[in-house]
Amino acid sequence: MTAMFDQELREQLARARRDLAAARAEGDADGVQAYEGRIAGLLRLAAQHGIDLPHSADEEEHDEP
């Protein structure tokens, strides 16, 4: 079960990063804020469960909407 949870978090993080890039490219400020919050939330969830996901420090700084 842990491996499945780990993989799901990784997939969701990758999807959120793609969606963030698309929102930035489209100039969608609300989308950017939402996806930054989503990424930060996924990173917090991973950390709470002892899963180390590669990320930048600025990805941790955003609050979910």
Residue pairs with C-beta under 8 A, 6 or more apart in sequence:
5 49
5 51
6 51
9 42
9 45
9 46
9 51
9 53
10 53
12 42
13 39
13 42
13 43
13 46
13 53
13 55
16 35
16 38
16 39
16 42
17 35
17 39
19 31
19 35
19 38
20 31
20 32
20 35
20 36
20 38
20 39
22 31
23 31
23 32
23 34
23 35
24 32
33 62
33 65
34 65
36 59
36 62
37 62
37 63
37 64
37 65
38 64
39 55
39 59
39 62
40 59
40 60
40 61
40 62
40 63
40 64
41 64
42 53
43 53
43 55
43 59
43 60
44 60
46 52
46 53
